[in-house]
Amino acid sequence: MRRLLEQEKTVYHLQEHAIVENEDGTYEYVAWDSKSDKLSWIRGRAIILGDVLGLVSIASEGEEETIETPLELKYELSQLPPWNKTKYYCVITQARFGSLLKYCDTGNFVKKGEQEYQEVQKKLAAQGVTIFSE
């Protein structure tokens, strides 16, 4: 992670993700997994669809070399400026299905019955993305 921060100019904190804003205006995300003895990471493309950040395709993955524990990772992420360019985020599969629509500021799920959910669902449908949630 420290190497990522040194290499990239603009990196934001979004819950358990780092969002990288590239010089060309494109976005990437980095997420970590602590299920094994060593932290591993995935890095993929992210896109903004209206007020939703879509975490799209995985481009690379590997083992974390500079951070030892999930607690240390949480601290490092907390040192980044918060992501505030969209209100929501979700994972979007290659089949253009979105899942687990969440609020960026809290990480809480947007519940299916909420009016906001229905509004976002319509906006994403206009972009060719079908959203599913809990």
ZICORTA-V835718 format. One record per residue. N is the residue number from 0. RES is the residue in one letter. PHI is phi in radians with two decimals (* if undefined). PSI is psi in degrees with one decimal (999 if undefined). NEAR is the number of other ideal C-beta (glycine too) atoms within 10 Angstrom. Layout:
n:N res:RES phi:PHI psi:PSI near:NEAR
n:N res:RES phi:PHI psi:PSI near:NEAR
This chain:
n:0 res:M phi:* psi:-42.3 near:20
n:1 res:R phi:-1.07 psi:-37.0 near:11
n:2 res:R phi:-1.12 psi:-40.8 near:10
n:3 res:L phi:-1.01 psi:-47.3 near:17
n:4 res:L phi:-1.14 psi:-33.7 near:15
n:5 res:E phi:-1.27 psi:-33.0 near:8
n:6 res:Q phi:-1.44 psi:-33.6 near:9
n:7 res:E phi:-1.68 psi:145.7 near:15
n:8 res:K phi:-1.44 psi:-43.5 near:9
n:9 res:T phi:-2.22 psi:112.6 near:12
n:10 res:V phi:-2.28 psi:134.1 near:20
n:11 res:Y phi:-2.03 psi:162.0 near:20
n:12 res:H phi:-1.81 psi:124.8 near:17
n:13 res:L phi:-2.32 psi:96.1 near:24
n:14 res:Q phi:0.91 psi:-117.2 near:16
n:15 res:E phi:-1.61 psi:14.6 near:15
n:16 res:H phi:-2.06 psi:155.7 near:21
n:17 res:A phi:-1.89 psi:132.3 near:24
n:18 res:I phi:-1.91 psi:123.7 near:23
n:19 res:V phi:-1.80 psi:125.7 near:20
n:20 res:E phi:-1.73 psi:113.3 near:17
n:21 res:N phi:-1.37 psi:160.6 near:11
n:22 res:E phi:-1.06 psi:-28.2 near:8
n:23 res:D phi:-1.50 psi:6.8 near:5
n:24 res:G phi:1.55 psi:-0.6 near:7
n:25 res:T phi:-1.50 psi:165.9 near:12
n:26 res:Y phi:-2.22 psi:151.7 near:21
n:27 res:E phi:-2.35 psi:160.9 near:20
n:28 res:Y phi:-2.22 psi:153.9 near:24
n:29 res:V phi:-2.24 psi:131.9 near:22
n:30 res:A phi:-2.27 psi:152.0 near:18
n:31 res:W phi:-2.08 psi:153.9 near:19
n:32 res:D phi:-2.27 psi:131.5 near:14
n:33 res:S phi:-2.02 psi:27.2 near:15
n:34 res:K phi:-1.29 psi:-25.9 near:6
n:35 res:S phi:-1.73 psi:-172.7 near:8
n:36 res:D phi:-1.13 psi:-29.0 near:5
n:37 res:K phi:-2.10 psi:143.9 near:11
n:38 res:L phi:-1.13 psi:138.3 near:20
n:39 res:S phi:-2.12 psi:162.4 near:14
n:40 res:W phi:-2.33 psi:157.2 near:19
n:41 res:I phi:-2.25 psi:148.0 near:16
n:42 res:R phi:-2.30 psi:134.4 near:17
n:43 res:G phi:-2.60 psi:178.5 near:18
n:44 res:R phi:-1.43 psi:145.2 near:15
n:45 res:A phi:-2.24 psi:146.3 near:24
n:46 res:I phi:-2.32 psi:149.3 near:15
n:47 res:I phi:-1.75 psi:122.8 near:14
n:48 res:L phi:-2.09 psi:93.5 near:19
n:49 res:G phi:1.15 psi:-118.0 near:15
n:50 res:D phi:-1.78 psi:21.0 near:16
n:51 res:V phi:-2.14 psi:129.7 near:24
n:52 res:L phi:-1.58 psi:119.1 near:26
n:53 res:G phi:-1.73 psi:121.8 near:25
n:54 res:L phi:-1.56 psi:108.9 near:23
n:55 res:V phi:-1.73 psi:-97.2 near:20
n:56 res:S phi:-1.80 psi:146.3 near:12
n:57 res:I phi:-1.47 psi:125.5 near:13
n:58 res:A phi:-1.78 psi:-31.4 near:11
n:59 res:S phi:-2.74 psi:163.8 near:10
n:60 res:E phi:-2.68 psi:160.0 near:13
n:61 res:G phi:-3.08 psi:-172.7 near:9
n:62 res:E phi:-1.70 psi:140.2 near:9
n:63 res:E phi:-1.21 psi:130.2 near:21
n:64 res:E phi:-1.82 psi:-20.3 near:12
n:65 res:T phi:-1.96 psi:-10.8 near:14
n:66 res:I phi:-2.12 psi:133.7 near:20
n:67 res:E phi:-1.64 psi:-37.7 near:11
n:68 res:T phi:-2.26 psi:157.5 near:11
n:69 res:P phi:-1.03 psi:-33.9 near:13
n:70 res:L phi:-1.14 psi:-41.4 near:10
n:71 res:E phi:-1.13 psi:-39.6 near:14
n:72 res:L phi:-1.08 psi:-45.8 near:20
n:73 res:K phi:-1.02 psi:-41.2 near:13
n:74 res:Y phi:-1.11 psi:-47.7 near:11
n:75 res:E phi:-1.04 psi:-43.3 near:18
n:76 res:L phi:-1.11 psi:-36.9 near:21
n:77 res:S phi:-1.16 psi:-16.9 near:9
n:78 res:Q phi:-1.43 psi:-11.1 near:9
n:79 res:L phi:-1.49 psi:155.0 near:16
n:80 res:P phi:-1.16 psi:146.5 near:9
n:81 res:P phi:-1.24 psi:146.9 near:13
n:82 res:W phi:-1.24 psi:125.7 near:22
n:83 res:N phi:-2.41 psi:21.0 near:10
n:84 res:K phi:-1.52 psi:-16.2 near:13
n:85 res:T phi:-2.43 psi:160.2 near:17
n:86 res:K phi:-1.54 psi:-28.3 near:15
n:87 res:Y phi:-2.22 psi:163.5 near:23
n:88 res:Y phi:-2.59 psi:156.5 near:26
n:89 res:C phi:-2.79 psi:163.8 near:23
n:90 res:V phi:-1.52 psi:135.2 near:16
n:91 res:I phi:-2.12 psi:121.9 near:25
n:92 res:T phi:-1.38 psi:170.2 near:12
n:93 res:Q phi:-1.11 psi:-23.0 near:8
n:94 res:A phi:-1.45 psi:8.7 near:7
n:95 res:R phi:1.17 psi:32.8 near:14
n:96 res:F phi:-1.77 psi:131.5 near:13
n:97 res:G phi:-1.80 psi:145.5 near:26
n:98 res:S phi:-2.43 psi:159.5 near:14
n:99 res:L phi:0.88 psi:60.3 near:14
n:100 res:L phi:-1.12 psi:125.2 near:24
n:101 res:K phi:-2.26 psi:156.0 near:20
n:102 res:Y phi:-1.35 psi:133.5 near:14
n:103 res:C phi:-1.11 psi:-40.2 near:20
n:104 res:D phi:-1.28 psi:-30.2 near:13
n:105 res:T phi:-1.99 psi:-23.4 near:8
n:106 res:G phi:1.41 psi:-0.1 near:12
n:107 res:N phi:-1.30 psi:150.1 near:9
n:108 res:F phi:-1.21 psi:144.3 near:15
n:109 res:V phi:-1.50 psi:118.6 near:23
n:110 res:K phi:-1.35 psi:144.5 near:11
n:111 res:K phi:-0.96 psi:-35.6 near:13
n:112 res:G phi:-1.38 psi:-12.3 near:8
n:113 res:E phi:-1.24 psi:145.9 near:13
n:114 res:Q phi:-1.06 psi:-39.0 near:7
n:115 res:E phi:-1.03 psi:-39.4 near:14
n:116 res:Y phi:-1.04 psi:-47.1 near:17
n:117 res:Q phi:-1.12 psi:-37.7 near:13
n:118 res:E phi:-1.15 psi:-45.1 near:13
n:119 res:V phi:-1.15 psi:-40.1 near:24
n:120 res:Q phi:-1.02 psi:-43.1 near:18
n:121 res:K phi:-1.15 psi:-43.0 near:10
n:122 res:K phi:-1.12 psi:-41.5 near:16
n:123 res:L phi:-1.21 psi:-36.5 near:23
n:124 res:A phi:-1.05 psi:-36.7 near:12
n:125 res:A phi:-1.14 psi:-20.9 near:9
n:126 res:Q phi:-1.73 psi:6.1 near:14
n:127 res:G phi:1.51 psi:14.5 near:8
n:128 res:V phi:-1.95 psi:127.2 near:22
n:129 res:T phi:-1.69 psi:122.7 near:14
n:130 res:I phi:-1.76 psi:137.8 near:25
n:131 res:F phi:-2.19 psi:151.8 near:12
n:132 res:S phi:-2.59 psi:-175.9 near:18
n:133 res:E phi:-1.19 psi:999 near:9
